[in-house]
Every structure is written in structure tokens, then in C-alpha cells.
Amino acid sequence: LACDRRGQPASPAMDEEYDVIVLGTGLKECILSGLLSVDGLKVLHMDRNDYYGGDSTSLNLNQLWKKFRGEEKPPAHLGASRDYNVDMVPKFMMANGTLVRTLIHTDVTKYLSFKAVDGSYVFSKGKIHKVPATDMEALKSPLMGLFEKRRARNFFIYVQDYNDADPRTHQGLDLTRMTTRELIAKHGLSDDTIDFIGHALALHRDDRYLSEPAIDTVKRMKLYSESLARFQGGSPYIYPLYGLGELPQAFARLSAVYGGTYMLNKPECKVGLTPSVLIIYAIVCEFFYPILFCRLNLIWRGKCVVLRQKVKLLSARRLSVILLTWPTR
């Protein structure tokens, strides 16, 4: 492992042996390092940046200015740098979504603070309206007329009651074969109602979902409704109090608690393999770290190799990959 900074000697800690090498502190990498550390593996986790999160981090003002303006200093009138947490990939989380369930299952929520987003709204005909997500909200919504509300209410009830494992809730419909357009037509909903159901509730990015199996839209709507009910907030969304960059840091803390070693600000970090037999459990890399197979006659035995990039082959005429299985712990 070559990870020295320019002009600086290697750290003595780098002479140790590790089961897993993780390069980059993106969310996926931090989740993996946390879980592997909990499983008892010895993890070395490094990043070329001086902060956690990779491309999905949250930057303070000084870090933000350095990223986009080089060494230029931010204006004094913008205030203290620590008062800023600017997400590089702004995104809300569904309160009952897969990511939140992962946070709860791994018990990293004790390292995080969340705030419920107050509302979810749609702009229609020059006005802003709350998006109805239940049958009762549909009855009160000004987005629909009296008869449309009744039809929408029946549709919401069908979605809420739908259970994959219980055919009695299917009402004789096979949503894996029926398109969303056909399901909506069965309930007689108007185009305006279809728009906010598809884009404000199911969160589809375009109208292709109308020609796709209805089961996906129904599951998306159920997730919206379940997330809305989970914390009794005004919307289904929650957000880390100090930005999305807190998520990878939480898993990094989990790894550190179980003995993981972390090193930041290592811009010259790379993996160099020498002509010998290497017994490696795992190398986990973000896309910008080079993995170099530099010599011939190299035998690399890996338990798990996760590369988020194309492997660069130097002077190698042949590359053989043999997949073996190990018993789980």
C-alpha cells in the first residue's frame, strides 16, 4: 500500500497488516467499513480529502470556497465558516426508506440528529397546495373537485390496503401485468390528479411510468404514506441536522468504535501490488484511486474485491480471475 504525502515519510502505522483497505469516504465505502469492522475485520480507511463524504459531503464555507475558488478566501461578510454545511448532493430522505432503515438497523442513529421537513407541496394553477397523501387529506385538498375527491379517496384506500402477500387486497388486479395508466383509468382520475400522484407522491421523473407495471407506482405511494406516518410530521421527508455529510461520518464512527483506522488528507493514496502472493480479504475503492497491476507472474487472492473503476493493467499480458468461495463466519 503506497499512501505517502509528497515529501513526507510513511506513517509507522502503515507497517501494520490489515484485512480490508478502503479508499475514499463516500457513503457506500463508510457503510462497508463500518459493517466489516463490526464483523471483526481489521480495516484501514483512507481519503485524499481532509473531510469525510467524498462527492456527497457537506462542506463548511472555507472548504466550499477552496473547492470552487482555489486558495481564494471567502468574504468576511459571509460570517463564520463553521456556520455553513453545504451539501454537494442535496437530497431528502424518506422517513421509512431503505437508507433510514439501514441507519436504524446498524444503530448509527445515536451519532445523528434529524429534523422532519415541515411540508410537501405542489404548484398548480398559480397557487401552492399541500400534496394529499391519505384519503382524508384528499377530501380536504383544493386540487380536486367534489367528485374527483371521491375517486381519489377510493384510489388512496386501495393503495393503502394493498399487500403483495394478501391476494384479497388486490381486488382481482395483477399489478405486475397491469400498467399504471390502466390502473388509473380504472379509478377514473383526471390528468391533473394523475400528475401529482405520479410526480409528487410516487416521485417519478417523467411519464414513462404510465406504461410500466403499476406495482412500482403503488409501492412508491405506499412508501410516501408510511414515511408520512412514521414521525407524524407534515411531510414524509427527514434531513440530517448538519447536512448529508453526517451520514458517512456516522458509519466512520461505527468503524472506529470497533477498531477501524482512519487517515484523511492523503492525496497520494494508491494501491501498488508487488510480484508475490497476496492474501487480501478486500480492497474497496472510490473511482479516483488507481489500482496498479504492475508486474507479471502476480497471484492475487482476494476474498472480496470491490472496485468502482476500471482496473488499469500495466505491462501485463494475461490476467486470470479465479472465483472461490469462503464459508461465512
C-alpha positions, 0 to 999 in steps of 0.5 A: 500500500503506497499512501505517502504525502509528497515529501513526507515519510510513511506513517509507522502505522502503515507497517501494520497488516490489515484485512480490508483497505478502503479508499475514499469516504463516500457513503457506500465505502463508510457503510462497508467499513463500518459493517466489516469492522463490526464483523471483526475485520481489521480495516484501514480507511483512507481519503485524499480529502481532509473531510469525510463524504467524498462527492456527497459531503457537506462542506463548511464555507472555507472548504466550499470556497477552496473547492470552487475558488482555489486558495481564494478566501471567502468574504468576511461578510459571509460570517463564520465558516463553521456556520455553513454545511453545504451539501454537494448532493442535496437530497431528502430522505424518506422517513421509512426508506431503505437508507433510514432503515439501514441507519436504524438497523446498524444503530448509527442513529445515536451519532445523528440528529434529524429534523422532519421537513415541515411540508410537501407541496405542489404548484398548480394553477398559480397557487401552492397546495399541500400534496394529499397523501391519505384519503382524508387529506384528499377530501380536504385538498383544493386540487380536486373537485367534489367528485374527483375527491371521491375517486381519489379517496377510493384510489388512496384506500386501495393503495393503502390496503394493498399487500403483495402477500394478501391476494384479497387486497388486490381486488382481482388486479395483477399489478405486475401485468397491469400498467399504471395508466390502466390502473388509473383509468380504472379509478377514473382520475383526471390528468391533473390528479394523475400528475401529482400522484405520479410526480409528487407522491410516487416521485417519478421523473417523467411519464414513462411510468404510465406504461410500466407495471403499476406495482412500482407506482403503488409501492412508491405511494405506499412508501410516501404514506408510511414515511408520512406516518412514521414521525407524524410530521407534515411531510414524509421527508427527514434531513440530517441536522448538519447536512448529508455529510453526517451520514458517512461520518456516522458509519466512520464512527461505527468503524472506529468504535470497533477498531477501524483506522482512519487517515484523511488528507492523503492525496497520494493514496494508491494501491501498488501490488508487488510480484508475490502472493497476496492474501487480501480479504478486500480492497474497496475503492472510490473511482479516483484511486488507481489500482496498479497491476504492475508486474507479471507472474502476480497471484492475487487472492482476494476474498472480496474485491470491490472496485468502482473503476476500471482496473488499469493493467500495466505491462501485463499480458494475461490476467486470470480471475479465479472465483472461490468461495469462503464459508461465512463466519 
